[in-house]
Amino acid sequence: MTNVFFPNEQVKTDDLYFVCYMVERIARQLKQPNKYVVNMLGHDELAKKMSLADVFHSMNPVQVEAEWIEEYHLQPGNYDVTKVDEELCPRIPTATQMGKVYKRLILSTLESGEDYAYAMIRVYNNPICEVIDNYNCSAYYEPSPYITRSYYAGGF
């Protein structure tokens, strides 16, 4: 994917990861599904965020969260992925871990000619994300190839 601001540069997979990580952080803070954050930003803004990811890396993530929430007028909800049965999920995966899960799924399902921003919207709006984000089941820590096959199969 070409950097929006510097057309001679490419957005790196680490930039995609950073935006997935921030989507996870913001969604958790607001108690919203990840797709809410992705859809509120939309393609063009996701592309801009990825293009500036190395700048955002140097900032405090709490500050980045606050700025994105304010900039896109993101509202709180009642979807709390961290509310789990402790017997089934004694340790909730971190936003960092989930950012990596989604980065790998996006990269492994990237369609020919599709940029990372469109791929993010496609993946985060797929019903399989409801299963991945249910930490009471094992989907989020399954091996990446299994998650990819499940994505194409339409479920686990």
N, C-alpha and C positions, 0 to 999 in steps of 0.2 A: 504494500500500500504506500502510495506517495504521500510524503509529508505535506500538509495543507499550506504551511507557511514557507517551507523550503523545498520547492519542487525537485531539487537535485538530490534530496535525501529520501530515504525510505523509513517508514515507521517500522520499528523492530518488534519482535515478539515480546520483549521485556516491556515495551510501551503498552502493548495489548494487555499483558498481565497486570500492569499497574492500574489501568482503567478498570479491569475486572475486580481487582482488589478494592478499589475505591467504591465501586458499585456495591460490593458486598458490605463494606463498612457503613455506607450511607443507608442502605436498605435495612440493616440491623438497627441502626440508631433510630430510624424513623418507624420501624416496625412495618415495613412495606415489603412486598416481594421484589426480588431483583429486577424483574421485568418492568416494574413501575418506574424505577430510576432510569433504566435504559430507554424506555419509551418516552419519558419526559425530556430526556436530553435529545434524543433523535439522532439520525445519521450524521448530520453536519457537525453537531456539537461533540458527538463521540469522536469523530475524525479529528476535530480540533484538540480535544483533550489528549488523544493519543499522540498527536503531533507535538504537543508541549509536555509530554509525560516526563522527560528528563528534567525539566524545570520543576515540575510538581514533586519529583522525587526528593528534591533538596528542601522541600517545605515540610512542616509538621503536618502529618496526616489529619489531625483534628482540625487544623486550620483549613486544609483543602476541603474536608467534609463540610465545614461551616460555609465556606465560600460557594461551593456547588449547590448546597441546599438553598442558600439565599438567592443565588443567581438564577436558578431554575424554579424557584417558588415551590419546592418540594414540601409536601404536607405529611404529617404523621398519619399512621394507620393503625391497624391492630393485628398485623400478620407478624407474629414473633417466632422466628425460626429457632430461637434459643430456648423456647419453652418445650422441654423434652421430658420423656420418662427417663429418670436417672438410671433405672435398671437396664434399659435398652441402650442408653447413650450416656455413659458415665463422664465422658469428656466431649464437649462440643468442639467441632473443628474451628480453627481460627479463620478470620477473614483472609489471611495470607494463604492458608491451605485451600480455601474455597476459590480464591482468585486463580490459583494454579489449576484446580479441577476444571474451571470454566475456560481458562486459556487453552488448555490441552484439547478440550472438546471443540472449541471454536476452530483451532488449527487443524484438527483431524477431520473436520467436516467442511472445511473451507472449499467452496465451489470455484470452478474455473472462472476467472475474471471478477470474483467477488472480493471486495475489500473487507478489512477487519471490522469496520463499523457496521456494514450490512450484515456480516456474519454474526456479530454480537446480537443484533436485533433479532435475527432468525433463531439463534440458539436460545436466547433468554425467553423468547415467546413460545418455545416448544413446551408442550405439556410434560415432557420428561423432567423438566426443571423442578416441578412440584415434588417429584420423587427424590431427585438429587438433594433438594433442600429439606427433605424430611429426615432429620438426623436420627429418628427412631428406627430407621431401616439402614441397610448397609450400602446403599447405592453410592454415596459420596466417596467412600474409600475403596470402591472396586477399582481394579486396574483400568487405566485409560482405554486400552483397546476394547475392553468389555463395555465400558460406558459408551464408546463410539458405536459399537454394534447394537447396543440397546437403543441408542438414539435413532439409528436407521430402522430398527425393528419396530419402533413406536412404543417401547416400554421394556422394562426389566423382566 
